[in-house]
Amino acid sequence: MSDTAQVPANIAPYVDALGIDDALHFILAMGGSELYLPKRSTPRSFAARTIGTEKVDRLAATLGPGYYKVPVARQWCASVLLAKGYTMAEIARTVRADYSTVRRWLGPQNKHEQLDLF
């Protein structure tokens, strides 16, 4: 996917540990909340129920154990969803943003723009 080169620095550890698909799922589920990463995860935590204990352990190995605020990263999520083939309306509903905001983030999708005559 071409979006791997455009991963923001605050999202990169999540993508490195989980991969793009699981990082997207994790950020959409937990973005904006505080998360405690133990050295060894248990299946009781919301993070473990969301992505699994093995992936939480990988995330803890990448970030280190401790408390973290999970980034919201709505623009990055929108660009990944667009690359997956989602429509603008589906993206707006998924990232909880207005349709015009998503359109502004992602830029014009119509490649048939009118030519400049002057």
VOTI-492273 format. One line per 2 residues: number of its first residue (from 1); for each residue x, y, z of N, C-alpha, C. Coordinates in steps of 0.2 Angstrom, whole numbers, plus 5000, padded with zeros to 4 digits. Last residue first. Layout:
<recs>
NUM) X/Y/Z/X/Y/Z/X/Y/Z ~ ... $
</recs>
This chain:
<recs>
118) 4964/5150/4898/4968/5156/4898/4975/5155/4901 ~ 4958/5138/4900/4958/5141/4894/4962/5147/4893 $
116) 4962/5123/4909/4962/5131/4909/4963/5134/4902 ~ 4950/5110/4908/4956/5113/4906/4956/5120/4907 $
114) 4942/5102/4922/4941/5106/4916/4948/5110/4915 ~ 4947/5086/4927/4945/5093/4929/4945/5097/4922 $
112) 4946/5072/4930/4943/5075/4924/4942/5082/4925 ~ 4948/5066/4942/4954/5067/4938/4952/5071/4931 $
110) 4941/5068/4958/4940/5068/4951/4946/5070/4946 ~ 4945/5070/4970/4946/5063/4968/4944/5062/4960 $
108) 4954/5082/4979/4949/5080/4974/4950/5074/4971 ~ 4957/5078/4997/4958/5081/4990/4953/5079/4985 $
106) 4956/5073/5009/4958/5068/5004/4959/5072/4997 ~ 4952/5084/5017/4957/5080/5019/4960/5076/5013 $
104) 4940/5088/5010/4945/5092/5010/4952/5089/5012 ~ 4932/5076/5012/4934/5078/5005/4940/5083/5005 $
102) 4931/5077/5026/4934/5071/5023/4936/5073/5016 ~ 4923/5089/5027/4930/5088/5030/4934/5083/5027 $
100) 4911/5085/5020/4916/5090/5017/4923/5090/5020 ~ 4907/5075/5029/4908/5073/5023/4913/5079/5019 $
98) 4913/5076/5046/4909/5078/5041/4911/5076/5034 ~ 4918/5061/5055/4919/5068/5053/4914/5070/5047 $
96) 4920/5048/5060/4916/5052/5063/4917/5060/5062 ~ 4926/5038/5052/4930/5042/5056/4927/5048/5060 $
94) 4914/5032/5047/4919/5028/5050/4923/5032/5055 ~ 4908/5042/5040/4904/5039/5045/4909/5035/5050 $
92) 4918/5046/5030/4915/5051/5035/4912/5048/5041 ~ 4919/5034/5023/4925/5036/5027/4922/5041/5032 $
90) 4906/5033/5017/4908/5028/5022/4914/5030/5026 ~ 4908/5045/5009/4902/5044/5014/4904/5039/5019 $
88) 4918/5041/5000/4919/5047/5005/4914/5046/5011 ~ 4920/5023/5001/4918/5029/4998/4919/5035/5003 $
86) 4935/5012/5001/4929/5015/5004/4927/5021/5001 ~ 4947/5007/4996/4941/5007/4992/4935/5010/4995 $
84) 4958/5008/5003/4955/5001/5003/4949/5001/4999 ~ 4961/5021/5002/4966/5016/4998/4962/5009/4998 $
82) 4952/5026/5011/4951/5028/5004/4955/5023/5000 ~ 4958/5021/5023/4951/5019/5021/4950/5020/5013 $
80) 4969/5029/5023/4970/5022/5023/4963/5019/5020 ~ 4964/5042/5024/4968/5040/5018/4969/5033/5018 $
78) 4957/5040/5037/4953/5042/5031/4957/5040/5025 ~ 4968/5038/5045/4963/5033/5045/4959/5034/5038 $
76) 4974/5051/5044/4978/5045/5042/4973/5039/5041 ~ 4964/5059/5050/4966/5060/5043/4970/5054/5040 $
74) 4963/5054/5063/4957/5053/5058/4959/5054/5051 ~ 4971/5052/5075/4973/5051/5068/4968/5050/5063 $
72) 4971/5049/5089/4965/5049/5085/4966/5048/5078 ~ 4983/5040/5099/4981/5045/5094/4975/5044/5091 $
70) 4982/5035/5115/4981/5033/5109/4979/5038/5104 ~ 4993/5038/5128/4987/5041/5125/4987/5039/5117 $
68) 4999/5026/5139/5000/5030/5133/4993/5033/5131 ~ 5009/5020/5152/5003/5023/5150/5004/5027/5144 $
66) 5019/5004/5150/5017/5011/5153/5011/5013/5150 ~ 5032/4996/5141/5026/4996/5145/5025/5003/5148 $
64) 5036/5000/5124/5038/4999/5130/5032/5000/5135 ~ 5033/5000/5110/5032/5006/5114/5036/5006/5121 $
62) 5036/4986/5107/5038/4992/5103/5038/4998/5106 ~ 5031/4979/5117/5038/4978/5116/5040/4983/5111 $
60) 5017/4983/5116/5021/4984/5122/5029/4984/5121 ~ 5014/4977/5104/5014/4984/5105/5018/4986/5111 $
58) 5015/4963/5107/5020/4966/5102/5020/4974/5103 ~ 5005/4963/5117/5012/4961/5119/5017/4964/5114 $
56) 4994/4965/5108/4996/4970/5113/5003/4969/5116 ~ 4995/4953/5100/4997/4960/5097/4998/4965/5102 $
54) 4992/4944/5110/4998/4943/5107/5000/4950/5103 ~ 4979/4947/5114/4984/4948/5118/4991/4948/5115 $
52) 4969/4957/5102/4972/4951/5105/4978/4952/5109 ~ 4961/4968/5099/4966/4966/5094/4970/4959/5096 $
50) 4951/4969/5109/4950/4972/5102/4955/4969/5097 ~ 4955/4963/5120/4949/4960/5117/4948/4963/5110 $
48) 4966/4970/5123/4967/4963/5121/4960/4961/5118 ~ 4960/4983/5126/4964/4982/5120/4965/4975/5118 $
46) 4953/4979/5137/4949/4981/5131/4953/4981/5125 ~ 4958/4965/5146/4959/4972/5145/4955/4973/5138 $
44) 4958/4951/5148/4953/4955/5151/4953/4962/5149 ~ 4969/4944/5144/4963/4944/5139/4958/4949/5142 $
42) 4984/4953/5147/4979/4948/5149/4973/4949/5145 ~ 5002/4955/5143/4995/4957/5143/4990/4951/5145 $
40) 5016/4960/5151/5013/4954/5148/5005/4956/5149 ~ 5019/4973/5154/5024/4969/5150/5021/4963/5147 $
38) 5005/4983/5149/5009/4980/5153/5014/4976/5150 ~ 4999/4999/5144/5002/4993/5141/5007/4989/5146 $
36) 4985/5008/5145/4991/5005/5149/4993/4999/5146 ~ 4979/5022/5137/4980/5015/5137/4986/5013/5142 $
34) 4966/5034/5135/4972/5032/5138/4973/5024/5139 ~ 4959/5038/5119/4959/5036/5126/4966/5034/5128 $
32) 4961/5042/5106/4959/5047/5110/4958/5045/5118 ~ 4956/5026/5099/4959/5033/5098/4956/5038/5103 $
30) 4951/5013/5099/4954/5016/5105/4956/5023/5105 ~ 4946/5010/5086/4942/5008/5092/4944/5012/5098 $
28) 4954/5016/5077/4947/5018/5077/4944/5016/5083 ~ 4966/5010/5081/4966/5017/5082/4958/5019/5082 $
26) 4964/4996/5078/4965/4998/5085/4964/5006/5086 ~ 4962/4997/5064/4956/4994/5068/4957/4997/5076 $
24) 4975/5002/5060/4969/5005/5059/4963/5003/5063 ~ 4983/4991/5065/4983/4998/5068/4977/5002/5066 $
22) 4978/4981/5057/4977/4981/5064/4978/4987/5067 ~ 4982/4986/5044/4975/4984/5045/4974/4984/5053 $
20) 4997/4989/5046/4992/4994/5044/4985/4992/5046 ~ 5005/4982/5060/5003/4982/5053/4998/4987/5052 $
18) 5009/4982/5073/5003/4979/5072/5001/4978/5064 ~ 5021/4989/5075/5020/4983/5079/5014/4979/5076 $
16) 5021/4999/5065/5027/4994/5065/5025/4988/5069 ~ 5009/5005/5068/5009/5002/5062/5015/4997/5062 $
14) 5013/5011/5081/5007/5006/5080/5007/5002/5074 ~ 5024/5019/5077/5025/5013/5081/5019/5008/5081 $
12) 5017/5028/5068/5022/5024/5066/5023/5018/5070 ~ 5010/5038/5073/5006/5032/5072/5011/5027/5070 $
10) 5018/5049/5075/5015/5047/5081/5011/5040/5079 ~ 5023/5051/5061/5027/5049/5066/5024/5046/5073 $
8) 5011/5045/5049/5014/5050/5053/5018/5047/5059 ~ 5015/5037/5034/5013/5036/5041/5016/5041/5045 $
6) 5018/5037/5020/5015/5043/5023/5012/5042/5030 ~ 5022/5024/5016/5027/5029/5016/5024/5036/5020 $
4) 5010/5017/5017/5015/5016/5022/5020/5021/5022 ~ 5002/5020/5006/5001/5024/5012/5006/5023/5018 $
2) 5003/5011/4996/5007/5017/4996/5006/5021/5002 ~ 5004/4994/5000/5000/5000/5000/5004/5006/5000 $
</recs>
